[in-house]
Amino acid sequence: PASGSGADGSRHFGPMFNKDLGQHILINPLVSQGIVDKARLKQTDVVLEVGPGTGNLTIKILEQAKRVIACEADSRLAAELTKRVQGGPYQHKLEILHGDVMKRELPFFDVCISNTPYQISSPLTFKLLFHRPIFRCAVLMFQREFALRLVARPGDSLYNRLSVNCQLYSKVSLVMNVGKNNFKPPPNVESSVVKIEPLDPPPPIDFEEWDGMLRIAFSRRNRTLAASFKSTATMQMLESNYRTFCASNEMMMEEGFDIKQKVLGVLDRLDFAETRASKMDIDDFLKLLVAFHDANIHFC
């Protein structure tokens, strides 16, 4: 495949793109500059870039950062990026990691910038949120619907478990919409850019417990919590967990123990039985998790 250059210095790669890797090269330099501007880079920053492609965004980052660590899964594009900076002023500032970003431990970085391959949007988001040490911010391009889910608020049609989990650990905001014609080849969907600023320190929550509760609450987003928690499979799982908890802590099971009565009792005490998860905010879910734990009900 041959490389091509636009009049503005942007580079694309054609004619073959790897659809399995979700390759859509960002070719609009104004959008690239806008993304970098939103990151508010410092000259001392180490930037992790995921999916640099031919480097149109990378070059903009290199102009402002101390160092860029670019993670690229496609060896052809990694070679193209290497060639692009070779012998130039940015060669010493760029390190290319070849391989799947989801299969490697991330290096230290201050800021993450990514024209994200859409199929890794969710796993990459949470890999970043759980990365330590905590970084300053991430400016990430996503498929628009995914981006809107990240920023959705209670009552919004796209508000779901993803929204709650992301907002538990970070301040997330929508910074720009990007039309499909800004890419080569154009994707089938519109895109948006979000800025994620992790909370430091993060909330002291057992994520497996928290997410286990949310899975049940959002299993049918417009059901009431009572209806969601009353399902047979959920009751069987919670009873099994309760018995395990009692055995592990040398506690006697109550006589006439009824897990359904215990779960619904928690919901009733908080006046949440007829509430829908789609209308609840993070504080509501935190209260619910604490109340369940006070009743020795666990989700993992």
Secondary structure, DSSP 8 states (H G I E B T S, - for coil): -EEEE-TTS-EEEES---GGGT--EE--HHHHHHHHHHHT--TT-EEEEE--TTSHHHHHHHTTSSEEEEEES-HHHHHHHHHHHTTSTTGGGEEEEES-GGGS-----SEEEEE--GGGHHHHHHHHHT-SS--SEEEEEEEHHHHHHHH--TTSTT--HHHHHHHHHEEEEEEEEE-GGGEES--SS-EEEEEEEE-SS-----HHHHHHHHHHHTTTTTSBHHHHHTSHHHHHHHHHHHHHHHHHTT----TT--HHHHHHHHHHHTT-TT-BGGG--HHHHHHHHHHHHHTT----
